[in-house]
Amino acid sequence: MGKVLYEISTGKDRNAYPELPAQMGSPSATRDLILFNRIVLKACRANPRLRYHEAEEMMSDLLAFQFSPRDPFEGRNLPGFAVWIGFFGVLVMIGVVLFLIVRMFSLR
């Protein structure tokens, strides 16, 4: 099934696998092809234990690729601590800006 997906997505013969097209088009099309190619690569692994074990597993990754804006192999977009660090950084930035504004008006 992986080689069929390869032929459909790249337009190349299955014997050219795993070569990707030289001209991929727009950056978003390139990103999509690379993400889709990760599914194809898993389906075509030489070691059967590393391939999809059931059709439902492959279908799940294909649906995640089609309907999700993120990488289907990625567990979560951001770890929880990264969200908190970003939130804390924004608060510090707001505090610095407010401090500078108050200081500017107090010097007049």
N, CA, C and O of each residue as an XYZ file, in Angstrom:
432
protein
N       0.817     -1.196      0.000
C       0.000      0.000      0.000
C       0.861      1.260      0.000
O       0.491      2.268     -0.602
N       2.019      1.203      0.679
C       2.899      2.361      0.740
C       3.412      2.789     -0.615
O       3.484      3.985     -0.898
N       3.771      1.836     -1.461
C       4.286      2.168     -2.802
C       3.193      2.782     -3.669
O       3.474      3.652     -4.493
N       1.956      2.340     -3.491
C       0.833      2.929     -4.239
C       0.655      4.382     -3.817
O       0.468      5.255     -4.665
N       0.712      4.650     -2.512
C       0.625      6.032     -2.030
C       1.785      6.869     -2.554
O       1.608      8.041     -2.888
N       2.970      6.271     -2.625
C       4.138      6.971     -3.156
C       3.899      7.379     -4.604
O       4.133      8.530     -4.974
N       3.432      6.435     -5.430
C       3.180      6.737     -6.848
C       2.128      7.819     -7.011
O       2.282      8.720     -7.835
N       1.064      7.734     -6.232
C      -0.023      8.718     -6.339
C       0.451     10.106     -5.918
O       0.139     11.094     -6.581
N       1.199     10.186     -4.824
C       1.581     11.493     -4.285
C       2.717     12.160     -5.039
O       2.789     13.388     -5.081
N       3.612     11.372     -5.637
C       4.772     11.971     -6.314
C       4.681     11.942     -7.831
O       5.335     12.737     -8.506
N       3.871     11.025     -8.381
C       3.806     10.865     -9.825
C       4.991     10.079    -10.374
O       5.165      9.978    -11.589
N       5.800      9.525     -9.485
C       6.972      8.750     -9.901
C       6.663      7.262     -9.843
O       5.724      6.831     -9.174
N       7.466      6.492    -10.552
C       7.335      5.040    -10.535
C       7.774      4.500     -9.178
O       8.634      5.090     -8.523
N       7.190      3.382     -8.754
C       7.522      2.797     -7.454
C       8.989      2.413     -7.350
O       9.528      2.329     -6.246
N       9.641      2.179     -8.477
C      11.059      1.831     -8.465
C      11.944      3.026     -8.114
O      13.114      2.847     -7.777
N      11.399      4.238     -8.188
C      12.152      5.438     -7.834
C      12.085      5.723     -6.332
O      12.746      6.642     -5.848
N      11.294      4.946     -5.596
C      11.130      5.131     -4.157
C      12.482      5.066     -3.467
O      13.272      4.181     -3.796
N      12.790      5.942     -2.542
C      12.031      6.978     -1.849
C      12.295      8.397     -2.353
O      12.087      9.358     -1.614
N      12.745      8.540     -3.584
C      13.080      9.847     -4.157
C      11.845     10.736     -4.246
O      10.788     10.301     -4.704
N      11.987     11.991     -3.802
C      10.902     12.969     -3.901
C      11.098     13.815     -5.157
O      12.215     13.912     -5.666
N      10.028     14.427     -5.663
C      10.158     15.277     -6.846
C      11.114     16.444     -6.588
O      11.177     16.972     -5.478
N      11.850     16.834     -7.618
C      12.792     17.947     -7.488
C      12.046     19.272     -7.335
O      12.448     20.116     -6.534
N      10.983     19.459     -8.080
C      10.161     20.667     -8.014
C       8.891     20.353     -7.235
O       8.026     19.623     -7.719
N       8.780     20.897     -6.038
C       7.616     20.577     -5.214
C       6.575     21.683     -5.196
O       5.453     21.449     -4.747
N       6.901     22.865     -5.661
C       5.910     23.943     -5.692
C       6.049     24.872     -4.502
O       7.157     25.189     -4.069
N       4.912     25.305     -3.979
C       4.879     26.287     -2.898
C       5.411     25.689     -1.595
O       5.460     24.469     -1.442
N       5.808     26.554     -0.654
C       6.297     26.047      0.635
C       5.256     25.198      1.376
O       5.613     24.210      2.018
N       3.988     25.570      1.295
C       2.964     24.771      1.988
C       2.792     23.408      1.315
O       2.565     22.408      1.996
N       2.898     23.360     -0.019
C       2.809     22.076     -0.721
C       4.016     21.206     -0.387
O       3.891     19.990     -0.242
N       5.176     21.826     -0.268
C       6.390     21.097      0.109
C       6.240     20.521      1.511
O       6.562     19.357      1.748
N       5.747     21.343      2.443
C       5.536     20.876      3.814
C       4.558     19.711      3.840
O       4.802     18.704      4.505
N       3.456     19.847      3.118
C       2.452     18.779      3.087
C       3.022     17.490      2.500
O       2.757     16.403      3.013
N       3.799     17.608      1.432
C       4.366     16.411      0.820
C       5.357     15.731      1.765
O       5.403     14.503      1.837
N       6.141     16.519      2.484
C       7.099     15.948      3.429
C       6.368     15.250      4.573
O       6.767     14.160      4.984
N       5.301     15.864      5.092
C       4.527     15.221      6.160
C       3.856     13.950      5.650
O       3.844     12.929      6.338
N       3.296     14.016      4.437
C       2.653     12.835      3.860
C       3.691     11.744      3.607
O       3.411     10.557      3.777
N       4.887     12.155      3.202
C       5.944     11.194      2.913
C       6.349     10.419      4.165
O       6.791      9.275      4.061
N       6.206     11.018      5.341
C       6.510     10.291      6.577
C       5.565      9.097      6.740
O       5.973      8.041      7.225
N       4.315      9.266      6.337
C       3.352      8.159      6.388
C       3.750      7.094      5.376
O       3.726      5.901      5.678
N       4.118      7.532      4.172
C       4.538      6.600      3.118
C       5.780      5.823      3.560
O       5.860      4.611      3.362
N       6.744      6.519      4.154
C       7.969      5.854      4.607
C       7.673      4.779      5.647
O       8.256      3.695      5.616
N       6.763      5.086      6.565
C       6.411      4.083      7.579
C       5.727      2.889      6.934
O       5.962      1.750      7.337
N       4.889      3.132      5.945
C       4.181      2.044      5.268
C       5.130      1.173      4.441
O       4.827      0.009      4.179
N       6.265      1.721      4.030
C       7.198      1.003      3.152
C       8.446      0.498      3.873
O       9.390      0.066      3.212
N       8.483      0.537      5.163
C       9.675      0.071      5.889
C      10.068     -1.340      5.472
O       9.203     -2.185      5.240
N      11.351     -1.593      5.378
C      11.839     -2.926      5.016
C      11.537     -3.938      6.119
O      11.236     -5.100      5.845
N      11.621     -3.487      7.359
C      11.328     -4.351      8.497
C       9.811     -4.316      8.761
O       9.290     -3.266      9.136
N       9.099     -5.419      8.579
C       7.646     -5.436      8.768
C       7.200     -5.009     10.165
O       6.084     -4.515     10.325
N       8.044     -5.190     11.175
C       7.668     -4.784     12.535
C       7.589     -3.277     12.681
O       6.948     -2.780     13.607
N       8.236     -2.532     11.775
C       8.228     -1.071     11.837
C       7.128     -0.460     10.970
O       6.907      0.751     11.013
N       6.444     -1.281     10.191
C       5.342     -0.799      9.346
C       4.067     -0.667     10.167
O       4.026     -0.998     11.351
N       3.030     -0.174      9.500
C       1.711     -0.141     10.129
C       1.264     -1.581     10.363
O       1.380     -2.429      9.479
N       0.753     -1.846     11.558
C       0.316     -3.200     11.890
C      -1.120     -3.461     11.446
O      -1.491     -4.597     11.151
N      -1.919     -2.404     11.402
C      -3.319     -2.538     10.998
C      -3.683     -1.378     10.083
O      -3.086     -0.304     10.149
N      -4.664     -1.611      9.235
C      -5.127     -0.572      8.314
C      -5.673      0.631      9.081
O      -5.540      1.770      8.632
N      -6.287      0.377     10.236
C      -6.856      1.467     11.037
C      -5.772      2.422     11.535
O      -6.003      3.625     11.654
N      -4.594      1.879     11.823
C      -3.484      2.711     12.273
C      -3.041      3.665     11.157
O      -2.805      4.849     11.398
N      -2.932      3.138      9.944
C      -2.561      3.976      8.805
C      -3.677      4.983      8.508
O      -3.402      6.149      8.223
N      -4.914      4.540      8.573
C      -6.040      5.438      8.318
C      -6.057      6.578      9.333
O      -6.355      7.721      8.985
N      -5.741      6.268     10.570
C      -5.688      7.300     11.605
C      -4.647      8.366     11.267
O      -4.924      9.559     11.390
N      -3.457      7.953     10.845
C      -2.421      8.915     10.457
C      -2.824      9.698      9.212
O      -2.554     10.896      9.123
N      -3.463      9.040      8.254
C      -3.906      9.739      7.037
C      -4.976     10.779      7.359
O      -4.947     11.886      6.820
N      -5.912     10.432      8.229
C      -6.954     11.383      8.618
C      -6.373     12.538      9.423
O      -6.771     13.689      9.245
N      -5.431     12.229     10.306
C      -4.776     13.291     11.066
C      -4.022     14.228     10.131
O      -4.026     15.443     10.330
N      -3.379     13.672      9.122
C      -2.675     14.494      8.134
C      -3.659     15.374      7.368
O      -3.389     16.553      7.138
N      -4.789     14.810      6.976
C      -5.760     15.534      6.163
C      -6.468     16.641      6.943
O      -6.669     17.732      6.411
N      -6.846     16.378      8.187
C      -7.709     17.304      8.904
C      -7.032     18.082     10.016
O      -7.657     18.963     10.607
N      -5.794     17.792     10.315
C      -5.105     18.465     11.400
C      -4.035     19.386     10.843
O      -3.330     19.012      9.906
N      -3.899     20.592     11.404
C      -2.861     21.505     10.918
C      -1.463     21.125     11.404
O      -0.480     21.737     10.986
N      -1.362     20.130     12.278
C      -0.052     19.752     12.824
C       0.412     18.429     12.237
O      -0.316     17.759     11.504
N       1.611     18.083     12.570
C       2.236     16.847     12.135
C       1.543     15.656     12.812
O       1.455     15.639     14.040
N       1.045     14.657     12.058
C       0.346     13.532     12.684
C       1.240     12.682     13.578
O       0.729     11.921     14.399
N       2.557     12.790     13.443
C       3.469     12.016     14.269
C       3.857     12.767     15.532
O       4.518     12.210     16.408
N       3.457     14.010     15.629
C       3.806     14.826     16.778
C       2.785     14.580     17.885
O       1.579     14.625     17.642
N       3.260     14.323     19.083
C       2.363     14.029     20.196
C       1.497     15.218     20.567
O       0.277     15.090     20.668
N       2.109     16.363     20.770
C       1.395     17.591     21.114
C       2.108     18.747     20.447
O       3.279     18.638     20.083
N       1.401     19.857     20.285
C       2.023     21.022     19.655
C       3.151     21.586     20.511
O       4.266     21.774     20.024
N       2.870     21.856     21.778
C       3.882     22.377     22.684
C       3.765     21.670     24.022
O       2.656     21.427     24.498
N       4.887     21.338     24.632
C       4.815     20.786     25.984
C       4.271     21.841     26.936
O       4.405     23.038     26.678
N       3.668     21.414     28.020
C       3.047     22.335     28.965
C       3.997     23.383     29.494
O       3.612     24.545     29.614
N       5.241     23.013     29.819
C       6.182     23.987     30.360
C       6.521     25.071     29.355
O       6.787     26.205     29.752
N       6.521     24.763     28.076
C       6.825     25.776     27.058
C       5.720     26.817     26.994
O       5.989     27.998     26.772
N       4.484     26.391     27.187
C       3.361     27.342     27.204
C       3.509     28.279     28.392
O       3.304     29.487     28.267
N       3.866     27.720     29.549
C       4.028     28.553     30.745
C       5.209     29.506     30.600
O       5.132     30.653     31.039
N       6.283     29.056     30.000
C       7.438     29.937     29.789
C       7.054     31.089     28.865
O       7.425     32.237     29.112
N       6.317     30.785     27.806
C       5.853     31.845     26.905
C       4.936     32.831     27.603
O       5.054     34.041     27.407
N       4.024     32.320     28.416
C       3.105     33.178     29.170
C       3.882     34.071     30.125
O       3.616     35.269     30.212
N       4.844     33.492     30.845
C       5.666     34.252     31.769
C       6.475     35.321     31.024
O       6.614     36.444     31.509
N       7.001     34.975     29.861
C       7.752     35.942     29.060
C       6.910     37.126     28.635
O       7.380     38.264     28.653
N       5.672     36.871     28.255
C       4.758     37.960     27.875
C       4.472     38.845     29.079
O       4.446     40.069     28.949
N       4.256     38.248     30.249
C       4.017     39.041     31.458
C       5.210     39.920     31.801
O       5.041     41.082     32.171
N       6.407     39.377     31.681
C       7.619     40.167     31.954
C       7.724     41.313     30.962
O       8.066     42.432     31.343
N       7.434     41.048     29.696
C       7.504     42.093     28.680
C       6.498     43.214     28.985
O       6.832     44.394     28.873
N       5.298     42.854     29.360
C       4.274     43.856     29.696
C       4.734     44.672     30.901
O       4.566     45.891     30.935
N       5.324     43.981     31.906
C       5.823     44.687     33.082
C       6.910     45.687     32.729
O       6.907     46.805     33.244
N       7.835     45.310     31.865
C       8.921     46.210     31.454
C       8.364     47.417     30.707
O       8.794     48.546     30.946
N       7.418     47.190     29.811
C       6.817     48.291     29.053
C       6.098     49.249     29.999
O       6.248     50.465     29.880
N       5.317     48.709     30.938
C       4.616     49.567     31.904
C       5.601     50.344     32.765
O       5.382     51.524     33.041
N       6.685     49.698     33.193
C       7.706     50.375     33.983
C       8.304     51.544     33.202
O       8.475     52.636     33.744
N       8.618     51.310     31.934
C       9.218     52.371     31.118
C       8.243     53.525     30.894
O       8.651     54.686     30.883
N       6.979     53.220     30.718
C       5.973     54.272     30.528
C       5.847     55.110     31.798
O       5.838     56.338     31.720
N       5.750     54.476     32.957
C       5.634     55.199     34.238
C       6.885     56.030     34.470
O       6.783     57.177     34.905
N       8.037     55.493     34.197
C       9.293     56.216     34.406
C       9.385     57.416     33.467
O       9.866     58.478     33.861
N       8.928     57.252     32.237
C       8.971     58.354     31.279
C       8.090     59.505     31.740
O       8.483     60.665     31.617
N       6.890     59.205     32.276
C       5.986     60.260     32.713
C       6.443     60.872     34.028
O       6.151     62.041     34.281
N       7.140     60.139     34.865
C       7.601     60.676     36.150
C       8.815     61.590     35.975
O       9.080     62.418     36.846
N       9.543     61.464     34.896
C      10.706     62.308     34.645
C      10.333     63.671     34.082
O      11.174     64.569     34.041
N       9.119     63.840     33.660
C       8.693     65.131     33.070
C       8.465     66.146     34.081
O       8.105     67.276     33.750
